[in-house]
């Protein structure tokens, strides 16, 4: 009789565990966990891959500063979070271009550092390669960003 009780308790514990595992697996299928960004890991990635002609003009501290300013910029744009709030639903647009470079150059100048765009662009491009590699950034969106403005050809141009 003791063995029957032990088997029932063990069977019940396994059943409860299986229910939790199946429930979490289903939830993760529909809602994958957020990608975690580490500035230290990004720094290591960028320092290893930044072009030599740029690396010759920047110190490791410069690269770390540029990455920190880029992360700050993305947080201000609402596409990065610190884990205390939930991200907004739907895709978020991140662009590598003059806006982020201008922000980095301005922030650097405000802290007494002077960079030129030719130093900043390669660093942020390698940084976005890192973000793609960890799954934080995907490939460009095909088709309309807003279905309301789809004109039927998939170009998604806004009406005049």
C-alpha positions in Angstrom: 0.0 0.0 0.0 2.9 2.3 0.7 4.3 1.9 -2.8 0.9 2.8 -4.3 0.9 6.0 -2.4 4.5 6.8 -3.5 3.7 6.1 -7.1 0.6 8.3 -6.9 2.5 11.2 -5.4 5.3 10.9 -7.9 2.8 10.6 -10.8 0.9 13.7 -9.6 4.1 15.7 -9.3 5.2 14.7 -12.8 1.7 15.6 -14.2 1.8 19.0 -12.6 5.4 19.6 -13.9 4.3 18.5 -17.4 1.4 20.9 -17.4 3.7 23.8 -16.5 6.3 22.8 -19.1 3.6 22.5 -21.9 2.0 25.8 -20.9 5.4 27.7 -20.9 6.4 26.1 -24.2 3.2 27.3 -25.7 3.6 30.8 -24.3 7.2 31.1 -25.6 6.0 29.9 -29.0 3.7 32.9 -29.3 5.7 35.3 -27.3 9.4 34.7 -27.4 11.5 36.1 -24.6 13.1 39.5 -25.3 16.7 39.6 -26.6 19.1 40.7 -23.9 21.7 43.3 -24.9 25.1 43.5 -23.2 27.2 46.6 -23.8 30.3 44.6 -22.9 29.5 41.8 -25.3 28.7 44.4 -28.0 31.9 46.2 -27.3 34.0 43.0 -27.7 32.1 42.2 -31.0 32.7 45.7 -32.4 36.3 46.0 -31.4 37.1 42.7 -33.1 35.3 43.6 -36.3 35.7 47.4 -36.8 37.7 48.1 -40.0 41.4 48.6 -39.4 41.5 52.1 -40.8 38.9 53.2 -38.3 40.4 51.2 -35.4 43.7 53.0 -36.0 41.9 56.4 -35.2 39.9 55.3 -32.1 40.9 54.0 -28.7 38.8 51.3 -27.1 37.4 54.0 -24.8 36.2 55.9 -27.9 34.5 52.8 -29.2 32.8 52.2 -25.9 31.7 55.8 -25.7 30.2 55.7 -29.2 28.3 52.5 -28.4 27.0 54.0 -25.2 25.8 57.1 -27.1 24.1 54.8 -29.7 22.4 52.8 -27.0 21.2 56.0 -25.4 19.9 57.2 -28.7 18.0 54.0 -29.2 16.5 54.2 -25.7 15.3 57.7 -26.4 13.7 56.6 -29.7 11.8 53.9 -27.7 13.4 50.9 -29.4 15.5 49.8 -26.4 14.4 49.2 -22.8 16.1 48.5 -19.6 13.7 45.7 -18.6 11.5 47.7 -16.2 8.8 48.4 -18.8 7.2 46.3 -21.5 8.0 47.1 -25.1 5.3 48.4 -27.3 3.6 45.8 -29.5 4.5 45.4 -33.1 7.7 46.0 -35.0 9.9 48.9 -34.2 11.8 50.8 -36.8 15.5 51.4 -36.3 17.5 53.2 -38.9 21.3 53.5 -39.2 21.9 56.9 -40.7 22.5 60.5 -40.2 20.2 60.9 -37.3 22.0 58.5 -35.0 25.4 59.8 -36.2 24.4 63.4 -35.6 23.2 62.5 -32.1 26.5 60.7 -31.3 28.6 63.5 -32.6 26.6 66.1 -30.6 26.8 64.0 -27.4 30.5 63.4 -27.9 31.1 67.2 -28.4 29.1 67.9 -25.3 31.4 65.7 -23.3 34.6 67.2 -24.8 35.3 64.5 -27.4 35.5 65.1 -31.1 34.8 62.5 -33.6 34.1 62.7 -37.3 31.3 60.8 -39.1 33.8 58.6 -40.9 34.8 57.2 -37.4 31.2 56.8 -36.1 29.5 55.2 -39.1 31.6 52.1 -39.2 31.3 51.6 -35.5 27.5 51.8 -35.5 27.3 49.6 -38.7 29.3 46.9 -36.9 27.1 47.4 -33.9 24.0 46.7 -36.0 25.6 43.6 -37.3 26.0 42.5 -33.6 22.3 43.3 -33.0 21.3 41.3 -36.0 23.5 38.4 -34.8 21.8 38.2 -31.4 18.3 38.6 -32.9 17.6 42.1 -31.6 17.3 43.5 -35.1 15.8 41.7 -38.1 16.0 42.2 -41.8 14.2 45.2 -43.3 10.5 44.9 -43.5 9.0 44.0 -46.9 5.8 45.7 -48.0 3.9 48.5 -46.2 4.7 49.4 -42.7 1.1 50.6 -42.2 -1.6 48.4 -43.9 -3.9 51.5 -44.1 -1.6 53.0 -46.7 -1.3 49.8 -48.9 -2.2 50.9 -52.4 -2.6 47.3 -53.6 0.9 46.9 -55.2 2.6 46.2 -51.8 4.6 49.4 -52.0 2.6 51.0 -49.1 2.8 54.5 -50.3 0.8 57.1 -48.3 -2.0 58.9 -50.2 -1.5 62.5 -51.2 
